Amino acid sequence: MSIVELDEKGRITIPKRMRRILRGRKVLLISLGDRIEIVPIPEDPFKVLKGSFNTKKSFKELRKEAETLAEREAEA
């Protein structure tokens, strides 16, 4: 754990030992209200998800269902 300070432009410097861990990787910044979390993105995110979904539906079918559900929720 490290304490860092934002500069006048809102930037922070990530400590060297943490930069070494994350070097060359993409990260996701998640705002959780009272804090921000930095989550490393796996090199192959789909590989991590392999086996998580048991469906025989095509991507197009799943996308259409998701869009329809989002539209219904937006109308509510």
PyMOL Python script that loads the backbone (N, CA, C, O; Angstrom):
from pymol import cmd

cmd.read_pdbstr("""\
ATOM      1  N   MET A   1       0.856  -1.161   0.000  1.00  0.00           N
ATOM      2  CA  MET A   1       0.000   0.000   0.000  1.00  0.00           C
ATOM      3  C   MET A   1       0.901   1.222   0.000  1.00  0.00           C
ATOM      4  O   MET A   1       1.942   1.243   0.657  1.00  0.00           O
ATOM      5  N   SER A   2       0.488   2.239  -0.746  1.00  0.00           N
ATOM      6  CA  SER A   2       1.234   3.487  -0.816  1.00  0.00           C
ATOM      7  C   SER A   2       0.257   4.651  -0.786  1.00  0.00           C
ATOM      8  O   SER A   2      -0.872   4.549  -1.267  1.00  0.00           O
ATOM      9  N   ILE A   3       0.704   5.740  -0.222  1.00  0.00           N
ATOM     10  CA  ILE A   3      -0.085   6.971  -0.253  1.00  0.00           C
ATOM     11  C   ILE A   3       0.559   7.875  -1.290  1.00  0.00           C
ATOM     12  O   ILE A   3       1.761   8.139  -1.238  1.00  0.00           O
ATOM     13  N   VAL A   4      -0.248   8.346  -2.233  1.00  0.00           N
ATOM     14  CA  VAL A   4       0.237   9.242  -3.284  1.00  0.00           C
ATOM     15  C   VAL A   4      -0.635  10.489  -3.295  1.00  0.00           C
ATOM     16  O   VAL A   4      -1.748  10.485  -2.769  1.00  0.00           O
ATOM     17  N   GLU A   5      -0.125  11.546  -3.895  1.00  0.00           N
ATOM     18  CA  GLU A   5      -0.865  12.807  -3.931  1.00  0.00           C
ATOM     19  C   GLU A   5      -1.115  13.206  -5.382  1.00  0.00           C
ATOM     20  O   GLU A   5      -0.243  13.059  -6.238  1.00  0.00           O
ATOM     21  N   LEU A   6      -2.308  13.706  -5.642  1.00  0.00           N
ATOM     22  CA  LEU A   6      -2.618  14.215  -6.969  1.00  0.00           C
ATOM     23  C   LEU A   6      -1.933  15.552  -7.160  1.00  0.00           C
ATOM     24  O   LEU A   6      -1.887  16.366  -6.238  1.00  0.00           O
ATOM     25  N   ASP A   7      -1.390  15.790  -8.372  1.00  0.00           N
ATOM     26  CA  ASP A   7      -0.790  17.093  -8.634  1.00  0.00           C
ATOM     27  C   ASP A   7      -1.887  18.076  -9.046  1.00  0.00           C
ATOM     28  O   ASP A   7      -3.070  17.737  -9.036  1.00  0.00           O
ATOM     29  N   GLU A   8      -1.486  19.289  -9.405  1.00  0.00           N
ATOM     30  CA  GLU A   8      -2.471  20.334  -9.729  1.00  0.00           C
ATOM     31  C   GLU A   8      -3.314  20.006 -10.961  1.00  0.00           C
ATOM     32  O   GLU A   8      -4.366  20.612 -11.169  1.00  0.00           O
ATOM     33  N   LYS A   9      -2.863  19.053 -11.779  1.00  0.00           N
ATOM     34  CA  LYS A   9      -3.630  18.646 -12.959  1.00  0.00           C
ATOM     35  C   LYS A   9      -4.418  17.360 -12.718  1.00  0.00           C
ATOM     36  O   LYS A   9      -5.020  16.822 -13.647  1.00  0.00           O
ATOM     37  N   GLY A  10      -4.420  16.869 -11.495  1.00  0.00           N
ATOM     38  CA  GLY A  10      -5.180  15.668 -11.164  1.00  0.00           C
ATOM     39  C   GLY A  10      -4.454  14.373 -11.473  1.00  0.00           C
ATOM     40  O   GLY A  10      -5.077  13.312 -11.506  1.00  0.00           O
ATOM     41  N   ARG A  11      -3.151  14.438 -11.698  1.00  0.00           N
ATOM     42  CA  ARG A  11      -2.370  13.251 -12.030  1.00  0.00           C
ATOM     43  C   ARG A  11      -1.737  12.664 -10.768  1.00  0.00           C
ATOM     44  O   ARG A  11      -1.492  13.362  -9.784  1.00  0.00           O
ATOM     45  N   ILE A  12      -1.485  11.371 -10.834  1.00  0.00           N
ATOM     46  CA  ILE A  12      -0.760  10.715  -9.756  1.00  0.00           C
ATOM     47  C   ILE A  12       0.426   9.970 -10.355  1.00  0.00           C
ATOM     48  O   ILE A  12       0.428   9.626 -11.537  1.00  0.00           O
ATOM     49  N   THR A  13       1.421   9.731  -9.532  1.00  0.00           N
ATOM     50  CA  THR A  13       2.552   8.897  -9.942  1.00  0.00           C
ATOM     51  C   THR A  13       2.402   7.568  -9.233  1.00  0.00           C
ATOM     52  O   THR A  13       2.328   7.510  -8.006  1.00  0.00           O
ATOM     53  N   ILE A  14       2.358   6.499 -10.015  1.00  0.00           N
ATOM     54  CA  ILE A  14       2.244   5.160  -9.444  1.00  0.00           C
ATOM     55  C   ILE A  14       3.640   4.748  -8.964  1.00  0.00           C
ATOM     56  O   ILE A  14       4.603   4.839  -9.726  1.00  0.00           O
ATOM     57  N   PRO A  15       3.758   4.303  -7.726  1.00  0.00           N
ATOM     58  CA  PRO A  15       5.063   3.906  -7.200  1.00  0.00           C
ATOM     59  C   PRO A  15       5.754   2.851  -8.086  1.00  0.00           C
ATOM     60  O   PRO A  15       5.102   2.016  -8.712  1.00  0.00           O
ATOM     61  N   LYS A  16       7.077   2.920  -8.115  1.00  0.00           N
ATOM     62  CA  LYS A  16       7.893   2.086  -8.996  1.00  0.00           C
ATOM     63  C   LYS A  16       7.591   0.593  -8.856  1.00  0.00           C
ATOM     64  O   LYS A  16       7.465  -0.104  -9.863  1.00  0.00           O
ATOM     65  N   ARG A  17       7.476   0.102  -7.644  1.00  0.00           N
ATOM     66  CA  ARG A  17       7.247  -1.346  -7.490  1.00  0.00           C
ATOM     67  C   ARG A  17       5.896  -1.758  -8.075  1.00  0.00           C
ATOM     68  O   ARG A  17       5.756  -2.873  -8.577  1.00  0.00           O
ATOM     69  N   MET A  18       4.903  -0.870  -8.013  1.00  0.00           N
ATOM     70  CA  MET A  18       3.599  -1.187  -8.602  1.00  0.00           C
ATOM     71  C   MET A  18       3.651  -1.067 -10.119  1.00  0.00           C
ATOM     72  O   MET A  18       2.993  -1.829 -10.826  1.00  0.00           O
ATOM     73  N   ARG A  19       4.432  -0.112 -10.624  1.00  0.00           N
ATOM     74  CA  ARG A  19       4.596   0.018 -12.079  1.00  0.00           C
ATOM     75  C   ARG A  19       5.243  -1.231 -12.655  1.00  0.00           C
ATOM     76  O   ARG A  19       4.897  -1.668 -13.752  1.00  0.00           O
ATOM     77  N   ARG A  20       6.192  -1.809 -11.905  1.00  0.00           N
ATOM     78  CA  ARG A  20       6.849  -3.036 -12.384  1.00  0.00           C
ATOM     79  C   ARG A  20       5.831  -4.164 -12.552  1.00  0.00           C
ATOM     80  O   ARG A  20       5.887  -4.925 -13.518  1.00  0.00           O
ATOM     81  N   ILE A  21       4.916  -4.260 -11.614  1.00  0.00           N
ATOM     82  CA  ILE A  21       3.893  -5.316 -11.660  1.00  0.00           C
ATOM     83  C   ILE A  21       2.979  -5.135 -12.869  1.00  0.00           C
ATOM     84  O   ILE A  21       2.575  -6.112 -13.499  1.00  0.00           O
ATOM     85  N   LEU A  22       2.654  -3.886 -13.189  1.00  0.00           N
ATOM     86  CA  LEU A  22       1.684  -3.584 -14.251  1.00  0.00           C
ATOM     87  C   LEU A  22       2.321  -3.246 -15.599  1.00  0.00           C
ATOM     88  O   LEU A  22       1.603  -3.017 -16.572  1.00  0.00           O
ATOM     89  N   ARG A  23       3.640  -3.210 -15.676  1.00  0.00           N
ATOM     90  CA  ARG A  23       4.347  -2.784 -16.891  1.00  0.00           C
ATOM     91  C   ARG A  23       3.838  -3.510 -18.139  1.00  0.00           C
ATOM     92  O   ARG A  23       3.775  -4.739 -18.179  1.00  0.00           O
ATOM     93  N   GLY A  24       3.480  -2.726 -19.148  1.00  0.00           N
ATOM     94  CA  GLY A  24       3.056  -3.286 -20.422  1.00  0.00           C
ATOM     95  C   GLY A  24       1.627  -3.799 -20.462  1.00  0.00           C
ATOM     96  O   GLY A  24       1.172  -4.282 -21.499  1.00  0.00           O
ATOM     97  N   ARG A  25       0.918  -3.702 -19.354  1.00  0.00           N
ATOM     98  CA  ARG A  25      -0.456  -4.209 -19.314  1.00  0.00           C
ATOM     99  C   ARG A  25      -1.446  -3.063 -19.361  1.00  0.00           C
ATOM    100  O   ARG A  25      -1.136  -1.941 -18.960  1.00  0.00           O
ATOM    101  N   LYS A  26      -2.627  -3.351 -19.848  1.00  0.00           N
ATOM    102  CA  LYS A  26      -3.716  -2.389 -19.786  1.00  0.00           C
ATOM    103  C   LYS A  26      -4.430  -2.592 -18.461  1.00  0.00           C
ATOM    104  O   LYS A  26      -4.494  -3.706 -17.940  1.00  0.00           O
ATOM    105  N   VAL A  27      -4.966  -1.502 -17.922  1.00  0.00           N
ATOM    106  CA  VAL A  27      -5.704  -1.585 -16.667  1.00  0.00           C
ATOM    107  C   VAL A  27      -7.053  -0.909 -16.828  1.00  0.00           C
ATOM    108  O   VAL A  27      -7.238  -0.051 -17.690  1.00  0.00           O
ATOM    109  N   LEU A  28      -7.972  -1.302 -16.001  1.00  0.00           N
ATOM    110  CA  LEU A  28      -9.303  -0.729 -15.960  1.00  0.00           C
ATOM    111  C   LEU A  28      -9.406   0.092 -14.687  1.00  0.00           C
ATOM    112  O   LEU A  28      -9.122  -0.414 -13.601  1.00  0.00           O
ATOM    113  N   LEU A  29      -9.810   1.358 -14.804  1.00  0.00           N
ATOM    114  CA  LEU A  29     -10.031   2.204 -13.635  1.00  0.00           C
ATOM    115  C   LEU A  29     -11.515   2.182 -13.329  1.00  0.00           C
ATOM    116  O   LEU A  29     -12.334   2.538 -14.176  1.00  0.00           O
ATOM    117  N   ILE A  30     -11.862   1.770 -12.131  1.00  0.00           N
ATOM    118  CA  ILE A  30     -13.262   1.660 -11.740  1.00  0.00           C
ATOM    119  C   ILE A  30     -13.536   2.625 -10.599  1.00  0.00           C
ATOM    120  O   ILE A  30     -12.889   2.569  -9.553  1.00  0.00           O
ATOM    121  N   SER A  31     -14.506   3.513 -10.813  1.00  0.00           N
ATOM    122  CA  SER A  31     -14.910   4.444  -9.764  1.00  0.00           C
ATOM    123  C   SER A  31     -15.937   3.741  -8.892  1.00  0.00           C
ATOM    124  O   SER A  31     -16.991   3.318  -9.366  1.00  0.00           O
ATOM    125  N   LEU A  32     -15.612   3.623  -7.609  1.00  0.00           N
ATOM    126  CA  LEU A  32     -16.498   2.948  -6.671  1.00  0.00           C
ATOM    127  C   LEU A  32     -17.040   3.929  -5.638  1.00  0.00           C
ATOM    128  O   LEU A  32     -17.186   3.591  -4.464  1.00  0.00           O
ATOM    129  N   GLY A  33     -17.333   5.137  -6.085  1.00  0.00           N
ATOM    130  CA  GLY A  33     -17.882   6.146  -5.193  1.00  0.00           C
ATOM    131  C   GLY A  33     -16.806   6.811  -4.359  1.00  0.00           C
ATOM    132  O   GLY A  33     -16.322   7.888  -4.708  1.00  0.00           O
ATOM    133  N   ASP A  34     -16.430   6.179  -3.266  1.00  0.00           N
ATOM    134  CA  ASP A  34     -15.453   6.780  -2.354  1.00  0.00           C
ATOM    135  C   ASP A  34     -14.016   6.356  -2.660  1.00  0.00           C
ATOM    136  O   ASP A  34     -13.088   6.773  -1.967  1.00  0.00           O
ATOM    137  N   ARG A  35     -13.828   5.529  -3.694  1.00  0.00           N
ATOM    138  CA  ARG A  35     -12.475   5.104  -4.056  1.00  0.00           C
ATOM    139  C   ARG A  35     -12.416   4.733  -5.531  1.00  0.00           C
ATOM    140  O   ARG A  35     -13.444   4.561  -6.187  1.00  0.00           O
ATOM    141  N   ILE A  36     -11.197   4.613  -6.037  1.00  0.00           N
ATOM    142  CA  ILE A  36     -10.965   4.180  -7.411  1.00  0.00           C
ATOM    143  C   ILE A  36     -10.137   2.905  -7.342  1.00  0.00           C
ATOM    144  O   ILE A  36      -9.150   2.829  -6.610  1.00  0.00           O
ATOM    145  N   GLU A  37     -10.544   1.922  -8.104  1.00  0.00           N
ATOM    146  CA  GLU A  37      -9.821   0.655  -8.122  1.00  0.00           C
ATOM    147  C   GLU A  37      -9.140   0.484  -9.473  1.00  0.00           C
ATOM    148  O   GLU A  37      -9.731   0.771 -10.515  1.00  0.00           O
ATOM    149  N   ILE A  38      -7.898   0.015  -9.452  1.00  0.00           N
ATOM    150  CA  ILE A  38      -7.141  -0.264 -10.673  1.00  0.00           C
ATOM    151  C   ILE A  38      -7.107  -1.776 -10.837  1.00  0.00           C
ATOM    152  O   ILE A  38      -6.572  -2.491  -9.990  1.00  0.00           O
ATOM    153  N   VAL A  39      -7.685  -2.257 -11.937  1.00  0.00           N
ATOM    154  CA  VAL A  39      -7.782  -3.695 -12.167  1.00  0.00           C
ATOM    155  C   VAL A  39      -7.037  -4.039 -13.457  1.00  0.00           C
ATOM    156  O   VAL A  39      -7.399  -3.549 -14.526  1.00  0.00           O
ATOM    157  N   PRO A  40      -5.998  -4.877 -13.370  1.00  0.00           N
ATOM    158  CA  PRO A  40      -5.296  -5.289 -14.585  1.00  0.00           C
ATOM    159  C   PRO A  40      -6.221  -6.096 -15.492  1.00  0.00           C
ATOM    160  O   PRO A  40      -6.964  -6.958 -15.024  1.00  0.00           O
ATOM    161  N   ILE A  41      -6.169  -5.810 -16.780  1.00  0.00           N
ATOM    162  CA  ILE A  41      -6.975  -6.543 -17.759  1.00  0.00           C
ATOM    163  C   ILE A  41      -6.134  -7.723 -18.244  1.00  0.00           C
ATOM    164  O   ILE A  41      -4.978  -7.534 -18.623  1.00  0.00           O
ATOM    165  N   PRO A  42      -6.689  -8.928 -18.240  1.00  0.00           N
ATOM    166  CA  PRO A  42      -5.929 -10.084 -18.724  1.00  0.00           C
ATOM    167  C   PRO A  42      -5.529  -9.891 -20.188  1.00  0.00           C
ATOM    168  O   PRO A  42      -6.226  -9.214 -20.943  1.00  0.00           O
ATOM    169  N   GLU A  43      -4.407 -10.486 -20.582  1.00  0.00           N
ATOM    170  CA  GLU A  43      -3.958 -10.379 -21.972  1.00  0.00           C
ATOM    171  C   GLU A  43      -5.023 -10.905 -22.924  1.00  0.00           C
ATOM    172  O   GLU A  43      -5.237 -10.333 -23.992  1.00  0.00           O
ATOM    173  N   ASP A  44      -5.681 -11.974 -22.550  1.00  0.00           N
ATOM    174  CA  ASP A  44      -6.760 -12.533 -23.369  1.00  0.00           C
ATOM    175  C   ASP A  44      -8.005 -12.659 -22.501  1.00  0.00           C
ATOM    176  O   ASP A  44      -8.246 -13.709 -21.904  1.00  0.00           O
ATOM    177  N   PRO A  45      -8.811 -11.572 -22.429  1.00  0.00           N
ATOM    178  CA  PRO A  45      -9.994 -11.606 -21.555  1.00  0.00           C
ATOM    179  C   PRO A  45     -10.965 -12.729 -21.883  1.00  0.00           C
ATOM    180  O   PRO A  45     -11.640 -13.242 -20.990  1.00  0.00           O
ATOM    181  N   PHE A  46     -11.047 -13.120 -23.152  1.00  0.00           N
ATOM    182  CA  PHE A  46     -11.988 -14.171 -23.527  1.00  0.00           C
ATOM    183  C   PHE A  46     -11.532 -15.532 -23.008  1.00  0.00           C
ATOM    184  O   PHE A  46     -12.357 -16.400 -22.723  1.00  0.00           O
ATOM    185  N   LYS A  47     -10.231 -15.713 -22.889  1.00  0.00           N
ATOM    186  CA  LYS A  47      -9.710 -16.964 -22.349  1.00  0.00           C
ATOM    187  C   LYS A  47     -10.123 -17.126 -20.888  1.00  0.00           C
ATOM    188  O   LYS A  47     -10.431 -18.230 -20.439  1.00  0.00           O
ATOM    189  N   VAL A  48     -10.127 -16.024 -20.159  1.00  0.00           N
ATOM    190  CA  VAL A  48     -10.531 -16.044 -18.755  1.00  0.00           C
ATOM    191  C   VAL A  48     -12.006 -16.427 -18.630  1.00  0.00           C
ATOM    192  O   VAL A  48     -12.401 -17.098 -17.676  1.00  0.00           O
ATOM    193  N   LEU A  49     -12.812 -15.998 -19.594  1.00  0.00           N
ATOM    194  CA  LEU A  49     -14.255 -16.253 -19.547  1.00  0.00           C
ATOM    195  C   LEU A  49     -14.646 -17.622 -20.107  1.00  0.00           C
ATOM    196  O   LEU A  49     -15.793 -18.046 -19.966  1.00  0.00           O
ATOM    197  N   LYS A  50     -13.696 -18.311 -20.742  1.00  0.00           N
ATOM    198  CA  LYS A  50     -14.015 -19.592 -21.374  1.00  0.00           C
ATOM    199  C   LYS A  50     -14.670 -20.541 -20.368  1.00  0.00           C
ATOM    200  O   LYS A  50     -14.144 -20.787 -19.282  1.00  0.00           O
ATOM    201  N   GLY A  51     -15.812 -21.055 -20.757  1.00  0.00           N
ATOM    202  CA  GLY A  51     -16.540 -21.983 -19.907  1.00  0.00           C
ATOM    203  C   GLY A  51     -17.495 -21.310 -18.933  1.00  0.00           C
ATOM    204  O   GLY A  51     -18.245 -21.988 -18.230  1.00  0.00           O
ATOM    205  N   SER A  52     -17.474 -19.980 -18.887  1.00  0.00           N
ATOM    206  CA  SER A  52     -18.352 -19.259 -17.963  1.00  0.00           C
ATOM    207  C   SER A  52     -19.799 -19.277 -18.429  1.00  0.00           C
ATOM    208  O   SER A  52     -20.726 -19.222 -17.620  1.00  0.00           O
ATOM    209  N   PHE A  53     -19.979 -19.355 -19.722  1.00  0.00           N
ATOM    210  CA  PHE A  53     -21.330 -19.310 -20.283  1.00  0.00           C
ATOM    211  C   PHE A  53     -21.612 -20.615 -20.995  1.00  0.00           C
ATOM    212  O   PHE A  53     -20.832 -21.077 -21.826  1.00  0.00           O
ATOM    213  N   ASN A  54     -22.732 -21.189 -20.653  1.00  0.00           N
ATOM    214  CA  ASN A  54     -23.182 -22.395 -21.327  1.00  0.00           C
ATOM    215  C   ASN A  54     -24.367 -22.039 -22.195  1.00  0.00           C
ATOM    216  O   ASN A  54     -25.510 -22.065 -21.739  1.00  0.00           O
ATOM    217  N   THR A  55     -24.102 -21.711 -23.433  1.00  0.00           N
ATOM    218  CA  THR A  55     -25.187 -21.339 -24.321  1.00  0.00           C
ATOM    219  C   THR A  55     -24.866 -21.787 -25.730  1.00  0.00           C
ATOM    220  O   THR A  55     -23.703 -21.830 -26.133  1.00  0.00           O
ATOM    221  N   LYS A  56     -25.883 -22.111 -26.459  1.00  0.00           N
ATOM    222  CA  LYS A  56     -25.708 -22.488 -27.854  1.00  0.00           C
ATOM    223  C   LYS A  56     -26.155 -21.358 -28.773  1.00  0.00           C
ATOM    224  O   LYS A  56     -26.186 -21.505 -29.994  1.00  0.00           O
ATOM    225  N   LYS A  57     -26.503 -20.216 -28.153  1.00  0.00           N
ATOM    226  CA  LYS A  57     -26.943 -19.070 -28.943  1.00  0.00           C
ATOM    227  C   LYS A  57     -25.736 -18.381 -29.570  1.00  0.00           C
ATOM    228  O   LYS A  57     -24.636 -18.382 -29.017  1.00  0.00           O
ATOM    229  N   SER A  58     -25.976 -17.795 -30.736  1.00  0.00           N
ATOM    230  CA  SER A  58     -24.904 -17.066 -31.413  1.00  0.00           C
ATOM    231  C   SER A  58     -24.700 -15.713 -30.736  1.00  0.00           C
ATOM    232  O   SER A  58     -25.541 -15.249 -29.966  1.00  0.00           O
ATOM    233  N   PHE A  59     -23.568 -15.098 -31.042  1.00  0.00           N
ATOM    234  CA  PHE A  59     -23.280 -13.772 -30.512  1.00  0.00           C
ATOM    235  C   PHE A  59     -24.369 -12.792 -30.915  1.00  0.00           C
ATOM    236  O   PHE A  59     -24.785 -11.961 -30.107  1.00  0.00           O
ATOM    237  N   LYS A  60     -24.837 -12.879 -32.156  1.00  0.00           N
ATOM    238  CA  LYS A  60     -25.879 -11.963 -32.637  1.00  0.00           C
ATOM    239  C   LYS A  60     -27.165 -12.119 -31.815  1.00  0.00           C
ATOM    240  O   LYS A  60     -27.807 -11.127 -31.471  1.00  0.00           O
ATOM    241  N   GLU A  61     -27.534 -13.350 -31.506  1.00  0.00           N
ATOM    242  CA  GLU A  61     -28.739 -13.588 -30.706  1.00  0.00           C
ATOM    243  C   GLU A  61     -28.576 -13.015 -29.293  1.00  0.00           C
ATOM    244  O   GLU A  61     -29.482 -12.369 -28.767  1.00  0.00           O
ATOM    245  N   LEU A  62     -27.413 -13.261 -28.692  1.00  0.00           N
ATOM    246  CA  LEU A  62     -27.162 -12.747 -27.347  1.00  0.00           C
ATOM    247  C   LEU A  62     -27.158 -11.226 -27.340  1.00  0.00           C
ATOM    248  O   LEU A  62     -27.691 -10.609 -26.417  1.00  0.00           O
ATOM    249  N   ARG A  63     -26.568 -10.623 -28.349  1.00  0.00           N
ATOM    250  CA  ARG A  63     -26.521  -9.156 -28.429  1.00  0.00           C
ATOM    251  C   ARG A  63     -27.927  -8.582 -28.582  1.00  0.00           C
ATOM    252  O   ARG A  63     -28.269  -7.596 -27.930  1.00  0.00           O
ATOM    253  N   LYS A  64     -28.737  -9.192 -29.437  1.00  0.00           N
ATOM    254  CA  LYS A  64     -30.113  -8.721 -29.646  1.00  0.00           C
ATOM    255  C   LYS A  64     -30.900  -8.799 -28.340  1.00  0.00           C
ATOM    256  O   LYS A  64     -31.638  -7.873 -28.003  1.00  0.00           O
ATOM    257  N   GLU A  65     -30.746  -9.896 -27.607  1.00  0.00           N
ATOM    258  CA  GLU A  65     -31.437 -10.037 -26.322  1.00  0.00           C
ATOM    259  C   GLU A  65     -30.984  -8.960 -25.343  1.00  0.00           C
ATOM    260  O   GLU A  65     -31.807  -8.387 -24.629  1.00  0.00           O
ATOM    261  N   ALA A  66     -29.691  -8.681 -25.304  1.00  0.00           N
ATOM    262  CA  ALA A  66     -29.157  -7.656 -24.402  1.00  0.00           C
ATOM    263  C   ALA A  66     -29.688  -6.277 -24.779  1.00  0.00           C
ATOM    264  O   ALA A  66     -30.046  -5.490 -23.903  1.00  0.00           O
ATOM    265  N   GLU A  67     -29.743  -5.980 -26.078  1.00  0.00           N
ATOM    266  CA  GLU A  67     -30.264  -4.685 -26.536  1.00  0.00           C
ATOM    267  C   GLU A  67     -31.738  -4.538 -26.181  1.00  0.00           C
ATOM    268  O   GLU A  67     -32.166  -3.479 -25.723  1.00  0.00           O
ATOM    269  N   THR A  68     -32.514  -5.593 -26.391  1.00  0.00           N
ATOM    270  CA  THR A  68     -33.937  -5.571 -26.069  1.00  0.00           C
ATOM    271  C   THR A  68     -34.147  -5.347 -24.576  1.00  0.00           C
ATOM    272  O   THR A  68     -34.994  -4.547 -24.180  1.00  0.00           O
ATOM    273  N   LEU A  69     -33.382  -6.046 -23.751  1.00  0.00           N
ATOM    274  CA  LEU A  69     -33.484  -5.891 -22.303  1.00  0.00           C
ATOM    275  C   LEU A  69     -33.108  -4.474 -21.884  1.00  0.00           C
ATOM    276  O   LEU A  69     -33.770  -3.891 -21.025  1.00  0.00           O
ATOM    277  N   ALA A  70     -32.056  -3.913 -22.475  1.00  0.00           N
ATOM    278  CA  ALA A  70     -31.628  -2.552 -22.144  1.00  0.00           C
ATOM    279  C   ALA A  70     -32.706  -1.537 -22.528  1.00  0.00           C
ATOM    280  O   ALA A  70     -32.964  -0.588 -21.788  1.00  0.00           O
ATOM    281  N   GLU A  71     -33.330  -1.740 -23.682  1.00  0.00           N
ATOM    282  CA  GLU A  71     -34.403  -0.831 -24.113  1.00  0.00           C
ATOM    283  C   GLU A  71     -35.579  -0.885 -23.137  1.00  0.00           C
ATOM    284  O   GLU A  71     -36.138   0.152 -22.779  1.00  0.00           O
ATOM    285  N   ARG A  72     -35.953  -2.082 -22.710  1.00  0.00           N
ATOM    286  CA  ARG A  72     -37.063  -2.228 -21.744  1.00  0.00           C
ATOM    287  C   ARG A  72     -36.741  -1.519 -20.426  1.00  0.00           C
ATOM    288  O   ARG A  72     -37.588  -0.830 -19.856  1.00  0.00           O
ATOM    289  N   GLU A  73     -35.505  -1.699 -19.953  1.00  0.00           N
ATOM    290  CA  GLU A  73     -35.108  -1.063 -18.695  1.00  0.00           C
ATOM    291  C   GLU A  73     -35.052   0.452 -18.813  1.00  0.00           C
ATOM    292  O   GLU A  73     -35.349   1.169 -17.857  1.00  0.00           O
ATOM    293  N   ALA A  74     -34.670   0.936 -19.994  1.00  0.00           N
ATOM    294  CA  ALA A  74     -34.604   2.395 -20.214  1.00  0.00           C
ATOM    295  C   ALA A  74     -36.006   2.999 -20.233  1.00  0.00           C
ATOM    296  O   ALA A  74     -36.192   4.145 -19.823  1.00  0.00           O
ATOM    297  N   GLU A  75     -36.987   2.241 -20.704  1.00  0.00           N
ATOM    298  CA  GLU A  75     -38.364   2.737 -20.778  1.00  0.00           C
ATOM    299  C   GLU A  75     -39.034   2.747 -19.412  1.00  0.00           C
ATOM    300  O   GLU A  75     -39.957   3.526 -19.174  1.00  0.00           O
ATOM    301  N   ALA A  76     -38.574   1.889 -18.523  1.00  0.00           N
ATOM    302  CA  ALA A  76     -39.216   1.753 -17.202  1.00  0.00           C
ATOM    303  C   ALA A  76     -38.926   2.912 -16.291  1.00  0.00           C
ATOM    304  O   ALA A  76     -39.396   2.936 -15.154  1.00  0.00           O
TER     305      ALA A  76
END
""", "prot")
cmd.dss("prot")
cmd.show_as("cartoon", "prot")
cmd.util.cbc("prot")
cmd.orient("prot")
